[in-house]
Amino acid sequence: MTRWPVALVLEHGSVVNFLLMMAERLDFPTNSRLLAVTTLSFDIAVLEIFMPLLNCGTIVLASESTRKDGFLLVKELESKRITIMQATPSTWRMLLSIDWKPHKNLMILCGGEAFPPDLKQDLCREARSVWNLYGPTEATVWVTAQPIKASDTTLTVGRSIGKTRIYIHDKNR
């Protein structure tokens, strides 16, 4: 039996809705400079590629070696004057582990893994804003977005972006 790779097809309308609603929910700034650190095979690359283009922004593509090296990533963030970066908590931890501190103009988008509560203090200290993003691939990338503040006592996946619905079930559905 031949095994084929599993793939999902995202419909044009779903992607357009995702981008427009995320831009609205995040109040995505025009003329931003987004550092794209995601591989193209990861669905969240959709935001990195198309969101800046829809908002008169600039995409700075990080090389594979830069994505894996915290020191190179920090150099890229600073030298290219990056104002937005989307990454997993693991990537943000890598940066923090080498004493990097977010600058006041940086919008931090965090998703792809559960947002660890101990990460919020370090990310929220200086950054312009920090967002917890959640969404299974089948739902066209992110479906919820929640701003995170250092003073938050609980972290949630947030509320759904526009024109989407979420259902959160416990063990009893």
N, C-alpha and C positions, 0 to 999 in steps of 0.2 A: 504494500500500500504506500502510495506517495503522500508525503505530508507537505502541504503548502503553507507558506507563511500566512499568518493571520493579519488581516488589515481591515481598517474601517474606512469607509468612504464618507467624507463630510460633504454635505450638499452646499452649494453656493449660498443659498439663502440663509442657512444656519451659520455659516462663517461670517456673512455680512452682519447678521443680527448680533452675533457674538462680539464682533469688533465695534459696532456702533454702541451697543449697550455697555460694553466695558469702558469705552471712551467716556461715556456719560457717567457711569458709576464712579470711575476713578478721577473724574474731572481731568482727563489726560491732557497735559499741556501741549500747546502747539510749539513748534520749533525745539522740541526736546531732542536729546542725544541719547539713544538707547544702545546699550552694549549687549549684543546678542551672544549669549554663551551656551545656548541650547543646540544640540545636534538637530539637524533637519528631520530626523526620523522620530523625534519626540514631538507630540502634538502641540506643546506649548510654544513651539517655534512659530506657529501661526501668528501669535500676538507679536512676537519680536520682529517678524518680517513686515507684516501689513499695518500694524497700529501706527508706527511712525510715518509711514507713507500716507496714511489717511489723515494725519494731523500735521502735515508739513514739517515732519521731523527728519532726523538723520539716524540711519542704522550703522553702527560700527560692529563689524563681524569679528569676533574673537577667534583666533586660530585654535586648533585642537591643543597645541602645547600651552597656550595662554590659559585656556579653560581649566587645565589641570594643575597649574602652578599659581599659588596664591600671590607670590611676589610679582609675577608677570601680570596677573589680573589687576592688582592694585596699580601697577604702572599704567596699564591701559585705562583704568577708571580715571586716573589723575591727568595723564597726558592728553586724553581725548575729551576732557571736560564732560564726562558722562553725567546725565541727569536722571536716567532711569535704568534699572537693571532688574531683570526677573531671574530668580534662581531658586534652587532647592535649599532647605535649611542646611544641608550638608555643605553646600558651596559657601553660604554665608558664614558658617562655622570655620571653614578653612580660612577665610579672610580674617575673621576675628582672632584666630589662633596665632596670627603673625602681627598682632597689635594694630591692625587696620581699624580705623574709625570712620563711619559714614560721614560725609560732609552735609552741610545744611541744605544743599540744593538737590540732594539725591532722593528720588522716589524708589523705595524698595518694594518689589513684588516677590512674595515668598509663597511657593507652592510646590506640589509634586511629592510632598511628604508631610506628615503631621507637623504642625508648628509647635516646637517645644517651648513651654512657658519660660524657661530660663534664657531663651534667646532674645526675648522682647526688650529687656533692659538695654542690652548692648546695641541693638539695632535702632531702637527708638531714641536713644540719647541725643543724637545730633541730626538724624535724617529728616528731610522735609516731611515724608510720610512713609509708613510701613503698612503693607496690605497682606492679609492672609487670604490666599486664593485656594479654592477647592473645586474639583470637577473631574469626574471620570471621563476618559477619552470618548466613550460612546455618546457623551452629551455635548460635543463640540467644545473641547478644551475646558475652560473654567465656567462654572455655573453659579458660584457664590464668590463674593468679595467682602471682606471685613477690614475696616481700618483698625490698626492696632496702636494703642497708646501705652506708654510705660506704666501708667497708673491702672490699667485694666486688671481686674482681679480674676476674671475668667476669659478664656480664649474660645471663640466659637468659629464655625465655618462661615458665619455671617448670613446675610440675606441674599436671595437670588438676584442675579442681574436681570435687567428688563426683558420682558417677553419670555421668561422661563419660569418654571415651577420646580420646586424641590420638595421631596418627601423624605423626612427623616424618621426612620422606624427604630423601635427598640426590639428586643427579642420577641415581643408579642405582636409585632407589626404595627 
